[in-house]
Amino acid sequence: MAIPIENLTKRYYTIGELAGMFNVSKSLVRFWEQEFDYLRPYKSSKGERRFTQENIRQFEAIYVLVKEKGYTLAGAKRILKEQKDFLQQKKDALQTLQRLKGFLEDLKFQV
């Protein structure tokens, strides 16, 4: 890896830097960008891709599923969607609990 993923300090990384981090080709990065809506880097006015730290973590999630765990692209997409859905459900549940807590606190002061 050219830049260890745990040492990310810059705001944006080039496609070459990202490819180097994972020892993959730039064409694979572009291919996965097309395949996964999940991965959307910023593009400059010249069309150059600029990857944020969040984009790199997204790429890492795809890399782990496909390259390390052996999932197909369809399988990786399914897992990522399930994770996204689970996080949304968790967020919704936390919001519901916050509202319930507020209601109970209001009720406590009325008694």
C-alpha positions as CSV (number, residue, x, y, z in Angstrom):
1,M,0.0,0.0,0.0
2,A,1.3,3.4,-0.9
3,I,-0.6,5.2,1.9
4,P,-1.8,3.1,4.8
5,I,-5.5,3.6,5.1
6,E,-5.3,4.3,8.8
7,N,-3.0,7.3,8.1
8,L,-5.3,9.3,5.8
9,T,-4.6,13.0,6.3
10,K,-5.4,14.7,3.0
11,R,-8.8,16.0,2.0
12,Y,-8.7,14.4,-1.5
13,Y,-6.8,11.5,-3.1
14,T,-6.2,10.8,-6.7
15,I,-7.4,7.6,-8.4
16,G,-3.7,6.5,-8.6
17,E,-3.3,7.0,-4.9
18,L,-6.4,5.0,-4.2
19,A,-5.4,2.2,-6.5
20,G,-2.0,2.2,-4.8
21,M,-3.5,1.9,-1.4
22,F,-5.2,-1.4,-2.4
23,N,-2.7,-2.6,-5.0
24,V,-5.3,-2.6,-7.7
25,S,-5.5,-1.0,-11.2
26,K,-7.0,2.3,-11.8
27,S,-9.4,0.6,-14.3
28,L,-10.7,-1.6,-11.5
29,V,-11.4,1.6,-9.4
30,R,-13.3,3.1,-12.4
31,F,-15.2,-0.2,-12.9
32,W,-16.3,-0.5,-9.3
33,E,-17.3,3.2,-9.4
34,Q,-19.7,2.3,-12.2
35,E,-20.9,-0.9,-10.5
36,F,-21.5,0.5,-7.0
37,D,-23.7,3.6,-6.6
38,Y,-22.3,3.5,-3.1
39,L,-19.0,4.8,-4.4
40,R,-19.2,8.3,-5.8
41,P,-16.0,10.4,-5.7
42,Y,-15.9,14.1,-6.4
43,K,-15.0,15.0,-10.0
44,S,-13.1,18.2,-10.8
45,S,-14.1,20.5,-13.7
46,K,-11.6,18.5,-15.8
47,G,-13.3,15.3,-14.9
48,E,-10.5,14.1,-12.6
49,R,-11.7,11.9,-9.7
50,R,-11.0,13.1,-6.2
51,F,-11.6,10.5,-3.5
52,T,-12.4,11.6,0.1
53,Q,-11.5,9.7,3.2
54,E,-15.1,8.5,3.2
55,N,-14.8,7.3,-0.4
56,I,-11.7,5.4,0.5
57,R,-13.6,3.6,3.4
58,Q,-16.4,2.8,0.9
59,F,-13.8,1.4,-1.5
60,E,-12.3,-0.6,1.3
61,A,-15.7,-2.1,2.2
62,I,-16.1,-3.2,-1.4
63,Y,-12.5,-4.5,-1.6
64,V,-12.9,-6.6,1.6
65,L,-16.2,-8.2,0.3
66,V,-15.0,-8.9,-3.2
67,K,-11.2,-9.5,-3.0
68,E,-10.8,-10.8,0.6
69,K,-14.1,-12.6,1.3
70,G,-14.8,-13.7,-2.3
71,Y,-18.2,-12.3,-2.8
72,T,-19.5,-11.7,-6.4
73,L,-20.3,-8.1,-7.3
74,A,-24.0,-8.9,-6.9
75,G,-23.3,-10.4,-3.5
76,A,-21.3,-7.5,-2.4
77,K,-24.0,-5.1,-3.5
78,R,-26.6,-7.1,-1.5
79,I,-24.4,-7.1,1.6
80,L,-23.8,-3.3,1.4
81,K,-27.5,-2.7,0.9
82,E,-28.3,-4.8,3.9
83,Q,-25.8,-2.9,6.0
84,K,-27.2,0.4,4.8
85,D,-30.8,-0.7,5.6
86,F,-29.7,-2.0,9.0
87,L,-28.1,1.4,9.8
88,Q,-31.2,3.2,8.7
89,Q,-33.4,1.0,10.9
90,K,-31.0,1.6,13.8
91,K,-31.1,5.4,13.3
92,D,-35.0,5.3,13.1
93,A,-35.1,3.2,16.3
94,L,-32.8,5.7,18.1
95,Q,-35.0,8.6,17.0
96,T,-38.1,6.8,18.3
97,L,-36.4,6.2,21.6
98,Q,-35.3,9.8,21.9
99,R,-39.0,10.9,21.3
100,L,-40.2,8.4,23.9
101,K,-37.6,9.6,26.4
102,G,-38.8,13.2,25.9
103,F,-42.4,12.1,26.3
104,L,-41.6,10.3,29.5
105,E,-39.6,13.2,30.9
106,D,-42.5,15.5,30.1
107,L,-44.9,13.1,31.8
108,K,-42.6,12.9,34.9
109,F,-42.8,16.6,35.4
110,Q,-46.6,16.7,35.0
111,V,-47.1,14.2,37.9
